[in-house]
Amino acid sequence: MTTLVLDIGNTAAKYGCFRGSALAESGSVATPAELRAVAEQAKAEHVLLASVAGPAEPWANALGGVVSGKVVVYESGKTPVPIANAYATPHTLGADRLAAAAGAAYLLPGRPVVVIDAGTCIKCDLVLNNIFVGGSIAPGLRMRLQAMHHYTGRLPELLLPSTSEAAALALCGTDTRTAMLSGALNGAVAEVNGFVSSYRQQHPNLAVVLAGGDAAFFESRLKGHIFVLTELVLLGLHRILVHNVG
């Protein structure tokens, strides 16, 4: 079975094409027409669309006459999922957070898991006994830098540093730029390590799964053993799709 999932996020719309249970291809699309072309080329039998950045219906409408099976538009709190959801407000839970949790539960059955999704926002979510419990949402790396410029009169607008500069970033900044970078980047690392440490104290057998566009930045900076899977959300969306189409 060939299936297609689309994660419409705040920064990009990422797709994953699955052959059976394996991710065969992934990429991004900018318009519903581009998604239609991907679905046609892949000969997708079923498609799931999930959005945290606006309505998914225009994307679904573009697939008319192309998909032979179901086009599932994910609705928070309504679409059936393969894990239980203990969130107090399930209708407000982003599809990306629940999908990442579903993917982690599939990969590490029976283990307590913290999922760190480092993207536009940094989410640290806890999954216990196949149940999404909840977690935290904080500004991502770019958002931290943008906020300091936006909400002050004199702090400059900074871009994320290159990989080599980030690797050499000192704890103690020696000018305004490096002080801002240290606060945003080193601060985010300390925050995530703090969450993971606290969760490990509560759950000694804890597994930590890292995903998202900024996963590479965090990979070498987090303490203890971690699993890195940048396409975790796509994998989880695929598990949700399979759960809905059988």
C-alpha positions as a Markdown table, in Angstrom:
| # | Residue | x | y | z |
|---|---|---|---|---|
| 1 | Met | 0.0 | 0.0 | 0.0 |
| 2 | Thr | 1.3 | 3.5 | -0.9 |
| 3 | Thr | 0.2 | 6.3 | 1.4 |
| 4 | Leu | 1.0 | 10.0 | 1.7 |
| 5 | Val | 0.9 | 12.2 | 4.7 |
| 6 | Leu | 1.3 | 16.0 | 4.9 |
| 7 | Asp | 2.4 | 18.0 | 7.9 |
| 8 | Ile | 1.4 | 21.7 | 7.3 |
| 9 | Gly | 3.5 | 23.6 | 9.9 |
| 10 | Asn | 4.2 | 27.2 | 10.6 |
| 11 | Thr | 7.4 | 27.2 | 8.6 |
| 12 | Ala | 6.8 | 24.6 | 5.8 |
| 13 | Ala | 4.5 | 21.9 | 4.5 |
| 14 | Lys | 6.3 | 18.6 | 4.7 |
| 15 | Tyr | 5.2 | 15.4 | 3.1 |
| 16 | Gly | 6.1 | 11.8 | 3.5 |
| 17 | Cys | 5.4 | 9.0 | 1.0 |
| 18 | Phe | 5.2 | 5.5 | 2.5 |
| 19 | Arg | 5.5 | 2.2 | 0.8 |
| 20 | Gly | 4.0 | -0.2 | 3.3 |
| 21 | Ser | 5.4 | 0.9 | 6.7 |
| 22 | Ala | 8.7 | 2.4 | 5.3 |
| 23 | Leu | 9.2 | 6.1 | 4.5 |
| 24 | Ala | 10.2 | 6.0 | 0.9 |
| 25 | Glu | 10.4 | 9.7 | 0.2 |
| 26 | Ser | 10.0 | 13.0 | 2.0 |
| 27 | Gly | 10.2 | 16.7 | 1.0 |
| 28 | Ser | 8.2 | 19.9 | 1.2 |
| 29 | Val | 5.6 | 21.5 | -1.0 |
| 30 | Ala | 4.5 | 25.1 | -1.2 |
| 31 | Thr | 1.0 | 24.8 | -2.8 |
| 32 | Pro | -1.9 | 22.4 | -3.0 |
| 33 | Ala | -1.0 | 22.0 | -6.7 |
| 34 | Glu | 2.4 | 20.8 | -5.8 |
| 35 | Leu | 0.9 | 18.3 | -3.4 |
| 36 | Arg | -1.4 | 17.0 | -6.1 |
| 37 | Ala | 1.6 | 16.4 | -8.4 |
| 38 | Val | 3.4 | 14.4 | -5.6 |
| 39 | Ala | 0.3 | 12.3 | -5.0 |
| 40 | Glu | -0.1 | 11.6 | -8.7 |
| 41 | Gln | 3.5 | 10.6 | -9.1 |
| 42 | Ala | 3.4 | 8.4 | -6.0 |
| 43 | Lys | 0.0 | 6.9 | -7.0 |
| 44 | Ala | -1.0 | 7.3 | -3.4 |
| 45 | Glu | -3.9 | 5.2 | -2.3 |
| 46 | His | -4.7 | 7.0 | 1.0 |
| 47 | Val | -3.7 | 10.5 | 2.2 |
| 48 | Leu | -3.7 | 12.2 | 5.6 |
| 49 | Leu | -3.4 | 15.9 | 6.0 |
| 50 | Ala | -2.7 | 17.6 | 9.3 |
| 51 | Ser | -2.2 | 21.3 | 9.9 |
| 52 | Val | -1.2 | 23.6 | 12.8 |
| 53 | Ala | -1.1 | 26.6 | 10.5 |
| 54 | Gly | -4.5 | 27.1 | 8.9 |
| 55 | Pro | -7.2 | 25.0 | 7.3 |
| 56 | Ala | -6.2 | 21.8 | 5.5 |
| 57 | Glu | -9.3 | 21.7 | 3.3 |
| 58 | Pro | -7.7 | 23.5 | 0.3 |
| 59 | Trp | -5.0 | 20.9 | 0.3 |
| 60 | Ala | -7.6 | 18.1 | 0.5 |
| 61 | Asn | -9.7 | 19.6 | -2.4 |
| 62 | Ala | -6.6 | 19.6 | -4.6 |
| 63 | Leu | -6.5 | 15.8 | -4.4 |
| 64 | Gly | -9.9 | 15.2 | -6.0 |
| 65 | Gly | -9.8 | 12.5 | -8.7 |
| 66 | Val | -6.1 | 11.6 | -7.8 |
| 67 | Val | -6.4 | 9.5 | -4.7 |
| 68 | Ser | -8.1 | 6.1 | -5.1 |
| 69 | Gly | -8.9 | 5.6 | -1.4 |
| 70 | Lys | -9.5 | 8.0 | 1.6 |
| 71 | Val | -8.3 | 11.5 | 2.1 |
| 72 | Val | -8.3 | 12.0 | 5.9 |
| 73 | Val | -8.2 | 15.6 | 7.2 |
| 74 | Tyr | -6.9 | 15.4 | 10.8 |
| 75 | Glu | -9.1 | 17.1 | 13.4 |
| 76 | Ser | -7.8 | 17.5 | 16.9 |
| 77 | Gly | -9.9 | 15.6 | 19.4 |
| 78 | Lys | -12.0 | 14.0 | 16.7 |
| 79 | Thr | -9.8 | 11.9 | 14.4 |
| 80 | Pro | -9.1 | 8.4 | 15.9 |
| 81 | Val | -5.5 | 7.9 | 16.8 |
| 82 | Pro | -3.6 | 4.7 | 17.9 |
| 83 | Ile | -2.7 | 6.0 | 21.3 |
| 84 | Ala | -4.8 | 7.3 | 24.2 |
| 85 | Asn | -4.9 | 11.0 | 24.8 |
| 86 | Ala | -5.0 | 12.3 | 28.4 |
| 87 | Tyr | -4.7 | 15.9 | 27.5 |
| 88 | Ala | -7.3 | 18.0 | 29.3 |
| 89 | Thr | -8.1 | 20.0 | 26.1 |
| 90 | Pro | -7.7 | 17.4 | 23.3 |
| 91 | His | -9.3 | 19.8 | 20.7 |
| 92 | Thr | -6.4 | 22.2 | 21.3 |
| 93 | Leu | -3.6 | 19.7 | 21.0 |
| 94 | Gly | -1.6 | 20.2 | 17.8 |
| 95 | Ala | -1.5 | 17.4 | 15.4 |
| 96 | Asp | 2.3 | 17.5 | 15.3 |
| 97 | Arg | 2.6 | 16.9 | 19.0 |
| 98 | Leu | 0.2 | 13.9 | 19.0 |
| 99 | Ala | 1.7 | 12.5 | 15.8 |
| 100 | Ala | 5.2 | 12.6 | 17.3 |
| 101 | Ala | 4.0 | 10.9 | 20.4 |
| 102 | Ala | 2.2 | 8.2 | 18.3 |
| 103 | Gly | 5.4 | 7.6 | 16.3 |
| 104 | Ala | 7.5 | 7.3 | 19.5 |
| 105 | Ala | 5.0 | 4.9 | 21.1 |
| 106 | Tyr | 5.2 | 2.8 | 17.9 |
| 107 | Leu | 9.0 | 2.7 | 17.9 |
| 108 | Leu | 9.5 | 2.1 | 21.6 |
| 109 | Pro | 6.4 | 0.1 | 22.8 |
| 110 | Gly | 6.0 | -0.1 | 26.5 |
| 111 | Arg | 8.7 | 2.4 | 27.5 |
| 112 | Pro | 8.1 | 5.8 | 29.0 |
| 113 | Val | 9.2 | 8.3 | 26.4 |
| 114 | Val | 9.9 | 12.0 | 26.2 |
| 115 | Val | 9.6 | 13.4 | 22.7 |
| 116 | Ile | 11.6 | 16.6 | 22.0 |
| 117 | Asp | 10.3 | 18.2 | 18.8 |
| 118 | Ala | 12.7 | 21.1 | 18.1 |
| 119 | Gly | 11.1 | 23.2 | 15.5 |
| 120 | Thr | 9.4 | 26.6 | 15.4 |
| 121 | Cys | 8.6 | 25.9 | 19.0 |
| 122 | Ile | 10.4 | 23.4 | 21.2 |
| 123 | Lys | 7.9 | 20.8 | 22.5 |
| 124 | Cys | 8.9 | 18.3 | 25.3 |
| 125 | Asp | 6.1 | 15.8 | 25.6 |
| 126 | Leu | 5.6 | 12.7 | 27.8 |
| 127 | Val | 4.2 | 9.4 | 26.7 |
| 128 | Leu | 3.4 | 6.7 | 29.3 |
| 129 | Asn | 1.9 | 3.3 | 28.7 |
| 130 | Asn | 0.7 | 4.3 | 25.2 |
| 131 | Ile | -0.9 | 7.4 | 26.6 |
| 132 | Phe | -0.1 | 11.0 | 25.6 |
| 133 | Val | 0.1 | 12.7 | 29.0 |
| 134 | Gly | 1.2 | 16.2 | 28.1 |
| 135 | Gly | 4.3 | 18.3 | 28.2 |
| 136 | Ser | 5.7 | 21.8 | 27.5 |
| 137 | Ile | 5.8 | 24.3 | 24.7 |
| 138 | Ala | 8.5 | 27.0 | 24.5 |
| 139 | Pro | 9.9 | 29.3 | 21.8 |
| 140 | Gly | 12.2 | 27.7 | 19.3 |
| 141 | Leu | 15.7 | 29.0 | 18.5 |
| 142 | Arg | 14.8 | 31.5 | 15.8 |
| 143 | Met | 11.8 | 32.7 | 17.8 |
| 144 | Arg | 14.0 | 33.5 | 20.8 |
| 145 | Leu | 16.3 | 35.6 | 18.7 |
| 146 | Gln | 13.4 | 37.4 | 16.9 |
| 147 | Ala | 11.6 | 38.1 | 20.2 |
| 148 | Met | 14.6 | 39.9 | 21.7 |
| 149 | His | 14.8 | 42.2 | 18.7 |
| 150 | His | 11.0 | 42.7 | 18.4 |
| 151 | Tyr | 10.4 | 43.6 | 22.1 |
| 152 | Thr | 13.4 | 45.8 | 22.7 |
| 153 | Gly | 14.6 | 49.1 | 21.3 |
| 154 | Arg | 18.2 | 48.4 | 20.6 |
| 155 | Leu | 18.9 | 44.7 | 20.4 |
| 156 | Pro | 19.7 | 43.7 | 16.8 |
| 157 | Glu | 17.9 | 41.1 | 14.7 |
| 158 | Leu | 20.1 | 38.0 | 14.5 |
| 159 | Leu | 20.0 | 34.9 | 12.3 |
| 160 | Leu | 21.0 | 31.5 | 13.6 |
| 161 | Pro | 24.7 | 31.0 | 13.4 |
| 162 | Ser | 26.4 | 28.5 | 11.1 |
| 163 | Thr | 27.0 | 25.0 | 12.4 |
| 164 | Ser | 30.6 | 25.7 | 13.0 |
| 165 | Glu | 30.0 | 28.9 | 14.9 |
| 166 | Ala | 27.3 | 27.3 | 17.0 |
| 167 | Ala | 29.7 | 24.5 | 17.9 |
| 168 | Ala | 32.2 | 27.1 | 19.1 |
| 169 | Leu | 29.7 | 29.3 | 20.9 |
| 170 | Ala | 30.9 | 30.2 | 24.4 |
| 171 | Leu | 28.8 | 30.1 | 27.5 |
| 172 | Cys | 29.8 | 33.7 | 28.3 |
| 173 | Gly | 29.2 | 36.1 | 25.4 |
| 174 | Thr | 31.8 | 38.9 | 25.1 |
| 175 | Asp | 29.6 | 41.3 | 23.0 |
| 176 | Thr | 25.9 | 41.9 | 22.5 |
| 177 | Arg | 25.7 | 39.5 | 19.6 |
| 178 | Thr | 27.4 | 36.6 | 21.3 |
| 179 | Ala | 25.6 | 37.3 | 24.5 |
| 180 | Met | 22.2 | 37.1 | 22.7 |
| 181 | Leu | 23.3 | 33.9 | 20.9 |
| 182 | Ser | 24.4 | 32.3 | 24.2 |
| 183 | Gly | 21.1 | 33.3 | 25.9 |
| 184 | Ala | 19.0 | 31.9 | 23.1 |
| 185 | Leu | 20.9 | 28.8 | 22.1 |
| 186 | Asn | 22.7 | 27.8 | 25.3 |
| 187 | Gly | 19.6 | 28.8 | 27.3 |
| 188 | Ala | 17.4 | 26.5 | 25.1 |
| 189 | Val | 19.8 | 23.6 | 25.6 |
| 190 | Ala | 19.9 | 24.1 | 29.4 |
| 191 | Glu | 16.1 | 24.2 | 29.4 |
| 192 | Val | 15.6 | 21.0 | 27.5 |
| 193 | Asn | 18.3 | 19.2 | 29.5 |
| 194 | Gly | 16.5 | 20.3 | 32.7 |
| 195 | Phe | 13.2 | 18.9 | 31.5 |
| 196 | Val | 14.9 | 15.6 | 30.5 |
| 197 | Ser | 16.7 | 15.3 | 33.8 |
| 198 | Ser | 13.5 | 15.9 | 35.8 |
| 199 | Tyr | 11.6 | 13.3 | 33.7 |
| 200 | Arg | 14.4 | 10.8 | 34.1 |
| 201 | Gln | 14.2 | 11.1 | 37.9 |
| 202 | Gln | 10.5 | 10.2 | 37.7 |
| 203 | His | 10.9 | 7.5 | 35.1 |
| 204 | Pro | 14.3 | 5.7 | 35.3 |
| 205 | Asn | 13.7 | 3.7 | 32.1 |
| 206 | Leu | 12.9 | 6.8 | 30.2 |
| 207 | Ala | 13.7 | 6.9 | 26.4 |
| 208 | Val | 14.3 | 10.3 | 24.8 |
| 209 | Val | 13.4 | 10.8 | 21.2 |
| 210 | Leu | 14.6 | 14.0 | 19.4 |
| 211 | Ala | 13.0 | 15.3 | 16.2 |
| 212 | Gly | 12.3 | 18.5 | 14.3 |
| 213 | Gly | 14.2 | 20.9 | 12.1 |
| 214 | Asp | 16.7 | 21.9 | 14.8 |
| 215 | Ala | 17.4 | 18.3 | 16.0 |
| 216 | Ala | 20.9 | 18.5 | 14.6 |
| 217 | Phe | 21.7 | 21.4 | 16.9 |
| 218 | Phe | 20.5 | 19.7 | 20.0 |
| 219 | Glu | 21.8 | 16.2 | 19.2 |
| 220 | Ser | 25.3 | 16.6 | 20.6 |
| 221 | Arg | 24.2 | 18.9 | 23.4 |
| 222 | Leu | 21.7 | 16.8 | 25.2 |
| 223 | Lys | 22.9 | 14.6 | 28.1 |
| 224 | Gly | 22.5 | 10.8 | 28.1 |
| 225 | His | 21.5 | 8.5 | 25.4 |
| 226 | Ile | 18.9 | 9.8 | 22.9 |
| 227 | Phe | 17.2 | 8.5 | 19.7 |
| 228 | Val | 17.3 | 11.0 | 16.8 |
| 229 | Leu | 14.6 | 10.7 | 14.2 |
| 230 | Thr | 14.0 | 14.0 | 12.3 |
| 231 | Glu | 11.0 | 12.6 | 10.5 |
| 232 | Leu | 9.2 | 11.4 | 13.6 |
| 233 | Val | 6.1 | 13.5 | 13.0 |
| 234 | Leu | 5.7 | 12.0 | 9.5 |
| 235 | Leu | 6.0 | 8.5 | 10.9 |
| 236 | Gly | 3.4 | 9.3 | 13.5 |
| 237 | Leu | 1.0 | 10.8 | 11.0 |
| 238 | His | 1.4 | 7.6 | 8.9 |
| 239 | Arg | 0.5 | 5.5 | 12.0 |
| 240 | Ile | -2.6 | 7.7 | 12.4 |
| 241 | Leu | -3.5 | 7.2 | 8.8 |
| 242 | Val | -3.1 | 3.4 | 9.0 |
| 243 | His | -5.3 | 3.5 | 12.1 |
| 244 | Asn | -8.0 | 5.2 | 10.1 |
| 245 | Val | -7.9 | 3.2 | 6.9 |
| 246 | Gly | -7.0 | -0.2 | 8.3 |
